[in-house]
Amino acid sequence: MNMRKTNELPRAERLTTLSPLKEFRAYQRKLPHWEQPGSLYFVTFNTSDGFVLSDEAKDLVFGAVKFHSGKKYELHALVVMDTHVHLVAQPSEKSKDIFYSIAEIMHSIKSYTANRLQKFSGKKGSVWVYESYDRIIRDEKEYLEKMNYIINNPLKAGLVREPDEYKWLFYKGQGVD
């Protein structure tokens, strides 16, 4: 496999990130992004300055992320907070050996929810910060660390006494004793 350094990519290729993923790809906007077919990812995306998600908005975002699970990705964990969202997901195969890219997945979620949230709130302008933070999860230790981080996020924020009390939290194995 030929890997190219981000700074060697032509400008047009760096900006064309919504294409399906067939092999390792690295690109950069403000943040570096690495994508490897079949990998698990920890992703965080934030609301734009001053945009706080209401309970109704959190319902919409939570539902939108869950909607694509089993279609574009396998969702392992999700938490929707007032100003940000964390998730752990593994992109699905689109066709033989071609996977959905993180950029495609994030575009689906952010575009749909931004349009709906603007209609709800009557506000114009950006709902989401353009770029998301994503990281390939490299091993079981990191996977457990990211899962625990997501599960305990509402607790650490002082919103609940027990993680499962938080309405906008999902994780694999939830409710299983």
PyMOL commands that set and color helices and strands:
alter all, ss='L'
color gray80, all
select helices_A, chain A and resi 6-8+11-15+55-68+102-121+140-156+163-165
alter helices_A, ss='H'
color red, helices_A
select strands_A, chain A and resi 25-28+32-35+41-46+73-80+84-91+93-95+98-99+133-136+169-171
alter strands_A, ss='S'
color yellow, strands_A
deselect
rebuild
show_as cartoon
